[in-house]
Amino acid sequence: MRLTNGFDISSSALTAQRFRMDVISSNIANADSTRAQMVNGKWVPYHRKLVSFEPKQQNFAESFANAMSGKNSGAGNGVRVTQVIDDPSPFRQHYDPTHPDADENGMVLLPNVRPVD
C-alpha cells in the first residue's frame, strides 16, 4: 500500500461530500419555489434532491490478486457519487388563497424541502 492511498481515499470522500453540500445548498435555495417544473401542462414545486454514494470497488479478481500479492492491505478505495434522485416524499400544503399558484380551494403546494432536516 502506498502512503498516498490514504490521501486518495480521503480526497474522494471530501469530493463526494462537497458535491452533497452543493445539492443541499440547491435544496435550501429552492425551499420556496412553487414553479420549478412543468408536468402535464401544470407547474409543480421543486423536488428535494438526495445524493447516493457507493464505495469505489475493484472486481473480486483484482481485489483477490492484490490481497494475495500484498499490494493491498485491505484498505478501501474511497467513495463516489452514484446518483442524484428526487425525494419521493409528498409536497407540503399551505393555505393562502391570495397566492398566484393557489388552487380553487386556496391551497398552495410547496416543495418537500425542510431546512431542519
C-alpha positions in Angstrom: 0.0 0.0 0.0 1.4 3.4 -1.0 1.5 6.2 1.5 -0.7 8.3 -0.8 -3.6 5.8 -0.8 -4.9 7.4 2.4 -4.9 10.8 0.7 -6.7 9.4 -2.3 -9.3 7.8 -0.1 -9.8 11.0 1.9 -9.9 13.2 -1.2 -12.6 11.0 -2.8 -14.7 11.3 0.4 -14.2 15.1 0.5 -15.1 15.5 -3.1 -18.3 13.4 -2.7 -19.3 15.3 0.4 -18.6 18.7 -1.3 -21.0 17.6 -4.1 -23.6 16.6 -1.5 -23.2 20.1 0.2 -23.8 21.7 -3.2 -27.0 19.7 -3.6 -28.1 20.7 -0.1 -27.4 24.3 -0.9 -29.6 24.0 -4.0 -32.4 22.4 -1.9 -32.3 25.3 0.6 -32.2 27.9 -2.2 -35.4 26.4 -3.7 -37.2 25.8 -0.5 -40.0 28.2 -1.6 -40.0 27.6 -5.3 -43.6 26.7 -6.3 -42.9 26.8 -10.1 -39.9 24.6 -10.7 -41.1 22.2 -13.4 -43.9 21.9 -15.9 -45.7 18.5 -15.7 -48.7 17.8 -17.9 -49.2 21.5 -18.6 -49.2 22.3 -14.8 -46.4 23.8 -12.7 -45.2 21.7 -9.8 -42.9 22.7 -6.9 -39.3 22.0 -6.6 -38.4 18.4 -5.6 -35.8 18.0 -2.8 -32.7 16.2 -4.2 -30.9 13.4 -2.5 -27.4 12.1 -3.2 -26.4 8.5 -3.2 -22.8 7.2 -2.5 -21.2 3.9 -3.1 -17.7 2.7 -2.3 -15.2 2.5 -5.2 -14.7 -1.2 -5.7 -12.4 -3.3 -7.8 -13.8 -6.5 -9.1 -13.3 -9.6 -7.0 -10.4 -11.0 -9.1 -8.4 -7.8 -8.8 -9.1 -7.4 -5.1 -8.1 -11.1 -4.5 -4.9 -10.8 -6.6 -3.9 -7.6 -4.8 -4.6 -9.1 -1.4 -2.5 -12.2 -2.3 0.4 -10.2 -3.6 0.5 -7.9 -0.6 -0.3 -4.8 -2.6 -3.5 -4.1 -0.8 -3.7 -4.2 3.0 -7.5 -4.4 2.9 -7.9 -0.6 2.8 -10.8 0.8 0.8 -10.6 2.6 -2.4 -12.7 5.6 -1.5 -16.3 6.6 -2.4 -18.1 8.1 -5.3 -21.4 9.7 -6.1 -23.7 7.2 -7.9 -26.8 9.3 -8.5 -28.9 12.3 -7.5 -32.6 11.4 -7.1 -35.8 13.3 -6.3 -37.1 12.8 -2.8 -40.4 10.9 -3.2 -42.0 12.4 -0.1 -45.2 14.5 -0.7 -45.2 18.2 -1.2 -46.2 20.5 1.7 -49.5 22.2 1.5 -50.2 25.7 2.7 -53.5 27.7 2.8 -53.0 31.0 1.0 -55.9 31.9 -1.3 -54.0 35.1 -2.4 -51.0 33.2 -3.8 -50.9 33.1 -7.6 -50.3 29.3 -7.5 -53.2 28.5 -5.2 -55.8 26.0 -6.4 -59.5 26.6 -6.3 -59.5 25.7 -2.5 -56.8 28.2 -1.7 -54.1 25.5 -1.2 -50.6 26.1 -2.4 -48.2 23.2 -3.0 -44.7 23.9 -1.6 -41.5 22.0 -2.1 -40.8 19.0 0.1 -37.7 20.8 1.4 -37.5 21.1 5.2 -34.3 23.1 6.1 -34.3 21.5 9.6 -34.0 18.0 8.0 
